[in-house]
Amino acid sequence: MTPKTSTELMHDFTVVQQPGKTYRIEGNRIAGYTDGLPAVVQAARLILSTERFMHPLYSWNYGAELTDLFGLAPPLLHTRLRQRITEALLQDDRIREVADFSFSHGRGAVAVTCTVKTIYGTTTITEVLNHV
């Protein structure tokens, strides 16, 4: 028997936020555990360093689409980076807002600094994106 309305399905479950405790990664090694704001900062860095849709291990919601931005003029590049970084980071339900972007260009890389507002507080993240 199929339900007559979708409200019947809503009573079968509740949405619970999962704990944010995870392994702390230093370099390429696991160095204990982390929770709260440091865990969100680590997650944001991992999201930005993972190319979206490239690795079957990850969900299609994980990672950032950055490789196709190679060679764009700086004004267009900055606009696209804002959009794609914001979209990638907002997939994490602990992140509420991404704002205040600034960009610095180097040899084949762009350093991006942005403010990330989370459920644990606000922090600034700087990440160097290579080959952009």
C-alpha positions as CSV (number, residue, x, y, z in Angstrom):
1,M,0.0,0.0,0.0
2,T,1.4,3.4,-0.9
3,P,0.9,6.4,1.3
4,K,-1.8,8.8,0.3
5,T,0.1,11.9,1.4
6,S,3.8,12.7,2.0
7,T,3.1,13.8,5.6
8,E,2.7,10.2,6.6
9,L,6.4,9.7,5.7
10,M,7.5,12.6,7.8
11,H,6.6,10.9,11.1
12,D,9.0,8.0,10.6
13,F,12.3,9.8,11.2
14,T,13.9,12.8,12.8
15,V,16.8,14.8,11.4
16,V,19.8,14.7,13.8
17,Q,23.0,16.6,13.3
18,Q,26.0,14.2,13.3
19,P,28.9,14.9,15.6
20,G,31.8,16.9,14.1
21,K,34.5,14.9,15.8
22,T,37.0,13.6,13.3
23,Y,40.7,12.6,12.9
24,R,43.1,15.5,13.0
25,I,45.4,15.4,9.9
26,E,48.8,17.0,10.0
27,G,50.7,16.7,6.7
28,N,49.9,13.2,5.6
29,R,49.5,11.7,9.0
30,I,46.7,11.2,11.5
31,A,47.7,13.1,14.7
32,G,44.8,12.5,17.1
33,Y,41.2,13.9,17.0
34,T,39.7,17.3,16.5
35,D,36.2,18.7,17.0
36,G,34.4,22.0,16.6
37,L,35.9,24.9,14.7
38,P,39.2,23.2,13.9
39,A,37.4,20.2,12.5
40,V,35.4,22.5,10.2
41,V,38.6,24.3,9.0
42,Q,40.2,21.0,8.3
43,A,37.1,19.9,6.4
44,A,37.0,23.1,4.3
45,R,40.7,22.6,3.3
46,L,40.0,19.0,2.3
47,I,37.0,20.0,0.3
48,L,39.0,22.7,-1.6
49,S,41.8,20.3,-2.3
50,T,39.5,17.6,-3.7
51,E,38.4,18.0,-7.3
52,R,34.6,17.4,-7.6
53,F,33.4,14.4,-9.7
54,M,37.0,13.1,-10.1
55,H,37.1,10.4,-7.4
56,P,34.4,7.7,-7.3
57,L,35.1,7.4,-3.5
58,Y,33.4,10.7,-2.8
59,S,29.8,11.8,-3.1
60,W,29.1,14.2,-6.0
61,N,28.4,16.8,-3.4
62,Y,32.0,16.7,-2.1
63,G,34.8,18.8,-3.5
64,A,35.2,21.9,-5.7
65,E,35.1,22.3,-9.5
66,L,38.3,24.2,-10.1
67,T,40.3,22.6,-12.9
68,D,38.3,24.0,-15.8
69,L,39.1,27.6,-14.6
70,F,42.7,27.3,-15.8
71,G,43.6,30.2,-18.1
72,L,40.7,32.6,-17.4
73,A,41.3,36.3,-17.1
74,P,41.6,37.4,-13.4
75,P,38.2,39.3,-13.1
76,L,36.3,36.3,-14.5
77,L,38.5,33.9,-12.5
78,H,37.7,35.7,-9.3
79,T,34.0,35.6,-9.9
80,R,34.0,31.9,-10.7
81,L,36.2,31.1,-7.7
82,R,33.8,32.9,-5.4
83,Q,30.8,31.0,-6.8
84,R,32.5,27.6,-6.8
85,I,34.2,27.8,-3.4
86,T,31.0,29.1,-1.8
87,E,29.0,26.2,-3.4
88,A,31.6,23.6,-2.4
89,L,31.8,24.8,1.2
90,L,28.1,25.2,1.8
91,Q,27.6,21.5,1.2
92,D,28.9,21.0,4.7
93,D,26.0,21.6,7.0
94,R,28.2,23.2,9.7
95,I,29.1,26.1,7.4
96,R,26.6,28.9,7.3
97,E,28.2,31.5,5.1
98,V,31.3,32.2,3.0
99,A,32.2,35.8,2.4
100,D,35.0,38.5,2.1
101,F,37.1,36.9,-0.6
102,S,40.5,38.2,-1.5
103,F,42.8,36.8,-4.2
104,S,46.6,36.9,-4.7
105,H,48.2,35.6,-7.9
106,G,51.5,33.7,-8.0
107,R,53.2,31.5,-10.6
108,G,50.5,29.1,-11.7
109,A,48.6,29.5,-8.4
110,V,46.0,31.7,-6.7
111,A,45.9,32.2,-3.0
112,V,42.4,32.6,-1.8
113,T,41.4,34.1,1.5
114,C,37.8,34.1,2.7
115,T,35.8,34.3,5.9
116,V,33.8,31.3,6.8
117,K,30.9,31.5,9.3
118,T,30.1,28.2,11.0
119,I,27.9,27.0,13.7
120,Y,31.0,27.1,16.0
121,G,32.1,30.6,15.1
122,T,33.8,32.6,12.4
123,T,37.3,31.9,11.0
124,T,39.5,33.0,8.1
125,I,40.8,30.4,5.7
126,T,43.6,30.9,3.2
127,E,44.2,28.2,0.6
128,V,46.6,28.1,-2.3
129,L,44.9,26.7,-5.4
130,N,47.5,25.4,-8.0
131,H,47.0,25.2,-11.7
132,V,44.1,27.8,-11.7
